[in-house]
Amino acid sequence: MDRIVDVVVVGAGFAGLTAARELAAAGADVVVLEARDRVGGRTLNADIGDGVVAEMGGQWIGPTQDRIAALARDTGVETFPTNTAGDNLVRIDGRLHRYRGTIPRLNPLILVDAALGLRKLNRVATAVDPEAPWLSSRATELDSTSMATWIARNIRSRTARRLVAVAGRTIWGAEPEEISMLHAAFFVRAAGSFELLTDVEGGAQQDRFVGGAQEVAIRVAADLGERVLLSHPVRRIEHGPDGVTVESPSVRVRARRAIVAIPPALTERIEFEPALPPLRRHLHQRLAPGWLVKTTARYPEPFWREDGLSGEAVNEEGPVSLAFDNTPRDGGPGLLTGFVGGRDARAFSRLGTSERRRAVLDSFAALFGERARAAEDVLIQDWAAEPWSGGGPVCNFATGGWTAAGPALREPVGPIGWAGTETAIRWSGYIDGAVSSGERAAAEALAAL
């Protein structure tokens, strides 16, 4: 089957769908080719019965995330606050601490050390140019330094360093030694501060979407209708001065422009003719996916609330390192969501199904008590095993990556433009970044048309 359109979009995640939506609204003829049998990319609503979904991918929205907020309003998807009522938990060195707010009750010297270290991190991030991190004043120095090395030099307490590493496993799906300090600083700059990345109230985890984040993508796709073709993995893109020809096993699309809106590493699976420039191909190899597993345990009710707990917990001993109350807005069933990231995720992924389930419930029991073992069901989503994501939650640059390949990140190649949350300069790595990247790519395509 052949189709002729103005623009062909590869990928029906939030970036690709937003680009297609903008193009269609401007009167352009557009088609979206998606490899999966669903839309939403790295968001995923798992149906657990009785009209309830468990969110197994990206799910939150916070202050200043204006682009996804606008898209949710336009599609009629409401938001509601993440549960924060009760005490939070932190488990470290085998001891469990309860606390309110954002600061755990640990040794004051540890807290001061951590606060000073994060203040330094925010100061470093402020000096990074979000549009061109490789041109920042200290780019070479920061990009040749791993985040682990920077932490060791600027945070003296071993406990504080471990807690920062725990946060990083969820934010990046990677260990501090696997991330360039320039990349970490860019990421913080794109959000506004490290605290905005990690906080619930006033931070990136403040609110949730009624019906799950994927519901927004589902509604955008429904509005686009037959413009979205599922189960159409793109295998080949021919490009030249006259446009592009994009091929999947069952359709060939000729267009004046293309927007590739998939994780950069997955672009290597597509054959380009002529081949992409060496710098662009080098980018795909340097911008590596993180490794994140998201788990959800289902209970008849959120029992932890009876114990005066919010459901938010940090567990330095893993494998579940971070937990949240993910109960639906109406209060039931009780859902506990946990994250396994970085090296813990790599080890976790090698376990058998029953061993994984046991490891999840062991972690929850260590945090919330023995009642946590009595889960009705345990869902596990390993994003590294998802063939059309290849990892998660984002792709990261290791040392040397930004200065070596960063200039190719958003640079069009002839009639081919690029979108995806990794290309965003604001809230990179988040749903909001994906939406803004789709808007940018659509504007570039319309200008070219």
C-alpha positions, 0 to 999 in steps of 0.5 A, a space after each residue: 500500500 502506498 500513501 502520499 502525504 505532506 509529512 510522515 511521522 515515525 512514532 506515536 508516543 507523545 512527541 510524534 502524536 503532538 507533532 501530527 496534531 499540530 500539523 493536522 491543525 495547520 492543514 497539512 496532510 500527515 500520517 503516523 507510523 507506529 511499531 507497537 500495537 498501541 500509542 503512548 510510547 513510554 507511558 502505559 496503562 495496564 488494565 487490572 479490571 473493574 475499569 481500573 488501570 495501573 500506570 506502568 510507565 511515565 505518569 506524573 505532571 508537575 508545576 511548570 510542565 505547561 505543554 502537557 498540561 495544555 494538551 491534557 486540558 484540550 483532550 479533557 483529561 483531568 488531574 488530581 494530587 498524588 497522595 501525600 497525607 501521612 509520613 514518608 519513609 526512608 530505609 538506610 543501613 537497615 533502619 527505617 525512618 519516618 518523616 514529614 515533608 521533603 527532609 528525612 530525619 537523619 543525622 543533621 550533619 548528613 542533611 547539611 552535607 547533602 543540602 550543600 552538595 545539591 546547592 552546588 549541583 543546582 549552581 552548576 546546572 544554572 550555568 549550562 546552556 539548555 539549548 546547546 550544553 556543549 557550548 557552556 563555559 565549563 562544558 569540556 570539564 563537566 563532560 569529561 567528569 562522571 556524576 559519581 566523580 563530581 559527587 565524591 568531590 562535593 558530597 562528603 557523607 557516604 550516606 548522602 552520596 548513596 541517597 543521591 545515587 538512589 534518586 538517580 537510578 529512578 531519574 535516569 535509570 543509571 548509576 552516577 558513574 554511567 552519566 556525564 556530569 554535563 548531562 546531569 547538569 543539563 537535566 537539572 537545568 531543564 527542570 529548574 532544580 534537582 529538588 523539582 526533579 525529586 519532590 512531590 508537592 511542588 515537584 515533578 510528581 505533584 499530580 496524576 492524570 485521571 485514567 492514567 497518562 496514556 489516556 491523553 495519548 489515546 485521545 489525541 490518537 482518536 482525534 487523528 483517526 486514520 492518520 495513525 497506523 499501528 503495528 507499522 515498524 519503519 524499516 527504511 527511509 530514503 531521503 533527498 532534495 525531493 522528500 522522503 520515502 518511508 517503508 514499513 513491511 505493509 506500507 510505503 509513504 512518500 512525503 515532503 518531510 519526515 519527523 522521527 520521534 523515537 528514542 535515539 538509540 532505536 533509530 539505528 534499527 532503521 536503514 537510511 539511504 543515503 546513510 545519515 551523517 557520521 555525527 548523527 550516527 555517533 549520537 545514536 551510539 552515545 545516547 544510551 537508554 537507561 534501565 528501569 523496571 516499574 512495579 505495581 502491587 495491588 491490594 484491596 485497599 491502601 492499607 498503609 494509609 491506616 498506619 499513617 503513611 503516605 506511601 512515598 518511600 526511599 529504600 537505599 537497600 533495594 531492589 525497589 529503591 523508590 515507592 509511591 501510593 498509586 491508588 486511583 482517585 476514588 480510593 481503591 483498590 490500593 496500588 503501591 508502585 515501585 521503581 528498580 533502576 540502574 544496576 539493581 534493574 540489571 540484576 533484577 531482570 535476570 531473575 525468574 518471574 516468581 523471584 521478581 515477584 518475591 523481591 518486589 514484595 520483600 522490598 514493600 514489606 521492609 518498608 510498609 510491614 508484613 501486610 505488603 506481602 499479601 498482594 492480590 497481584 504484582 505487575 512488572 514492566 521492564 522497559 529494557 525488555 520492551 523492544 520498541 523502547 529499549 530502556 527507560 526512563 530516558 536516554 543518557 550521555 556518558 562522559 564525553 557524549 554531549 561534547 562529541 555528539 550533542 550538536 546533532 541532537 536536533 539538527 535536521 538531516 535534509 528533509 528529516 527532523 527529530 523529536 522526542 523527549 531527549 531533544 527537549 530543552 525544558 523538562 527533557 526526559 519527561 512527558 512535557 518535554 516530549 510534547 514540546 519537542 513535537 511542537 517544535 518539530 511540527 513548526 520546523 516542518 511547517 516552515 519548510 513546507 
